[in-house]
Amino acid sequence: MTTNNAPRLPIGYQDFKKLRNEGCLYVDKTDLLYNLVHENGKCFCLSRPRRFGKSLLLSTLKYYWQGQKDLFTGLAIDELEKEWTQHAVIYIDMNRTMATEPEVFEKSLRVVLLDEGARLDVDLNKANPTLGGLLKELIVQAAEKTGRGVVLLFDEYDKGLLETIHDADKLEANTAILRNLFVQLKSCDEYIRFALITGVARFRHLTLFSGVNNLRDISMNPGFAALCGITPKELEDRFESYFPRLEKQNGFGREELLEVLRQKYNGYRFTSSPQRVFNPFSLLNVMADGELKDYWVMSGTTKVLVDYLRKSSFTIEQLSGSRASENKLASIFEDDNPMALFYQTGYLTVVDYKRGVYTLDIPNGEVRNSLSNDLLPLYTGVHSNTVTTILEDLNLAFADNDIEAVMRAIQGLIAKIPYEIMHRNPLEETFHMLVYEIFLMIGIDTESERSVSSGRIDMVATTPWDVYLFEFKLGGTPEEALAQIDSKDYALSWSADGRRVHKIGAVFSRETRTLADWKIVS
């Protein structure tokens, strides 16, 4: 559904030509595209989470390299580019392959290459025994036919790796298949004008690209921080015509709406640059529906993440605020440290960078909601249907700013946790983690052990309208917990914030192993 004077939203569009011809909204990234094609080097790879616009980026590049200047009229590159030379473009879409079995993966990839040969009117040797040989013939013949270097575009190169990541033998086999393909980037260097490989994973330490020494990874290059995703300025400039409907439908003013969108869908940062971007898939769907749903997380699954956390000793609380070097973030996924997996798939993002070290955190409310909704049953042993019911109760309680109802829902969940799980870890640590996870589950901005000038607050949860300060005690009274908040002046940090501040003193019982009592001062 579109609003008055608002262009059609390109939901599901991956073809740049169709998007432009049908008058869809297009957030102009062609200045960055121009910088990329004129960047030092000619073979690049880019990692971004799923549904972040990688396919549309490659499609845009395809039409640029084909010299279809008319499609770019009025865009930034229309003024920047002077040549518009036509090149043969080889587009390898790994989404067309079936990757769970190496034999099927190789056969389906062969079909993709043969189809590209037919499209470019290149007579390939169909009996050639290797994929690499097919690709080499395709590159060489296309270059000789046009008299110019060819352009290679690989979409979702890592599909065969991600779909076999839990099976070492199949992963090794699919890696070998792809290695045979990508080695042609070096052997055919003289015939290649430009190449871009996109995907989710950054398998830097696999032997996949061994021998390909002309490949530049721009995934964490500050110059391309906003190549995929929507910046806050782009949101306000390009989506303004959709705001009135959103404001009316959700009862927000303009600044309130922007803050809610920021907390829910912004927060992705991929480089040392402070540039943050919104999730484009969720943002487009919000503008279309007028509802603040978890669109991105509903379009995929966190099963692989849950499997990795189950094997590792990490909790979400430990992952949040973790630190890593660029090499660590670019590494192959490891069972004993899943940071690279969570970062590359978009469930963690960069929040700070100092002296070569990146600090990570969950990017926004949508992702927090997804992670906790999937992981809370894993940590608590409570059936997922029960967790869903409590999620609904908590969301309603927060919508009504009914903190008593929030605490009762938390108390009810903790009471349902099986005995053996409650005795698995130290009691205070278990209670603290559970409350933290519950707040993440409902998409509330939550920080554990928040440092302020006067000390550390056990937990701070924030919404655009309210700040919740928690002090937890194992035994004692809620009044004693509140006294600590007051004695340390914890609320002072938010005194000029403009939001309502709520102080909650909560006490857990050693005997009943549950949330025994609480007191709220608003």
Helices and strands as residue ranges (DSSP letters): H 16-21, H 30-37, E 43-47, H 54-65, G 69-72, H 76-80, E 89-93, G 94-96, H 102-119, H 131-146, E 150-155, H 159-162, H 168-182, H 184-187, G 189-191, E 192-199, G 207-209, E 215-217, G 222-224, H 232-238, G 240-242, H 243-250, H 254-265, H 280-289, H 295-298, H 303-311, H 316-319, E 323-325, H 326-329, H 339-344, E 349-354, E 357-361, H 365-380, H 384-399, H 403-415, H 419-422, H 427-441, E 445-452, E 455-462, E 466-474, H 478-487, G 490-494, E 500-509, E 514-521
